[in-house]
Amino acid sequence: MSKLPEGWEYKKLKDLGVCITGLTYKPEDVTDQGGLLVLRSSNVQSGRIDFSDCVYVNAHVKSGSRTREGDILICVRNGSKSLIGKSAVIDKASEGVAHGAFMTLFRSRHGDFVRHLFNTDHYHREVNKNLGATINSINSGDLYGFKFPFPPKKEREKISLILSTWDEAISTTERIVEISQRKRHALMQQLLTGKRRLPGFTVHPGERREKYGDVPNDWEFIEIGSFSRQSSEKNREAEELPVLSCSKYDGFVDSLSYFNKRVYSEDLSGYKVIYRGDIGFPSNHVEEGSIGLQNLYDRGLVSPIYVVFRPDEERVDPEFLFRLLKTDHYRQVFAASTNASVDRRGSLRWKEFSAIKVPLPSLDEQKAIVLALKTADAEIEAQQQRLDCLRQEKRALMQQLLTGKRRVKVEATAPTEEAAC
């Protein structure tokens, strides 16, 4: 243990609060008709309570075992070791509910200060040190034994105030990013389908009804196969080219970098070559949104299960087509086409895929739409960098303040727009 400033002492979590074990329930207890919300590990996202994946049960939980504002919800058991120890603070929206048996609540009268301890490097080192050898878990006894530097009350209050100010700045920036992302999503859906037109491109106003919805009168609505050709070139010489995978959200990624291990075959001779500007997708996952534009390398490789094709760039901007095919609307089209496919493995092959129709404006309008979306992307990227900067600054400050390496002053320091990264 390192030496602490005068007036500080090491305290175990058992001296700072209590652990409240979670609710054990049976599958038959789960209900979609009312019931009590049970918070699980999936409800802890980026240090906050997330309600996108909720389970409700018919069960009685005493008020003392229900969540209270300021409690810290901790994942103590999970199939994934990396999730053990992740935590979130209970807010007003998440109080008064239950938590599952693989979770623990930590309740403390020093809550506003203690909650920051669960975000320190020291806390995560303690979690890793106490993980079970065969089971990914920690228990209340382990948590109670975690020791932390503990300053006097006045200093605790000042540290909490400073860090809470940073939290507010981070929360505000997170909301700005979320709003911008929603706006970009709406803009993308509108521009790519012609619901919203850029100035100067409308030749024949109005819309007409086509198979997948309304299309501007001056846009084409044609099959993908009419302007694209399939590519089935194999890596017959077994060249050591980068192997790519396609993710639902990012499109093509370098497989080794993305998974941090080799998940593909040792023999690459049967893999398909995919060139820069080609579009590809795994035939058994395209309805999930796994489709990508290859813009990472001049040449790469994909699994034989991939469908690879190249649009005619004299008629179609590849990035326009890629963004169009990534929309929610075309995910639904792919799902319907997959279900209608005669392929018993639930795959969407080139024959069926090439028959899917898409709305196409002029090439100039396609390029203008792509530019507008790239501008929106750049704005969000700048906001995300600002958010990352705030998080890094707060993390560095937190490590110093909570160990006594940096002492608080009379006036709390708040983050500014000029905060250095």
Secondary structure, 3 states (H helix, E strand, C coil): CCCCCCCCEEEEHHHCEEEEECECCCHHHECCCCCEEEECHHHEECCEECCCCCEEECCCCCHHHCCCCCCEEEECECCCHHHCCCEEECCHHHCCCEEECCEEEEEECCHHHHHHHCCCHHHHHHHHHHCCCCCCECCHHHHHCCEEEECCHHHHHHHHHHHHHHHHHHHHHHHHHHHHHHHHHHHHHHHHHCCCCCCCCCCCCCEEEECCEEEECCCEEEEHHHCEEEECCECCCCCCCCEEEEECCCEEEEHHHHHCCCCCCCCCCCCEEEECCCEEEECCCHHHCCCEECCCCCEEEECCCEEEEEECCCCCCHHHHHHHHCCHHHHHHHHHHHHHCCCCCCCCCHHHHCCCEEEECCHHHHHHHHHHHHHHHHHHHHHHHHHHHHHHHHHHHHHHHCCCCCCCCCCCCCCCCCCCC
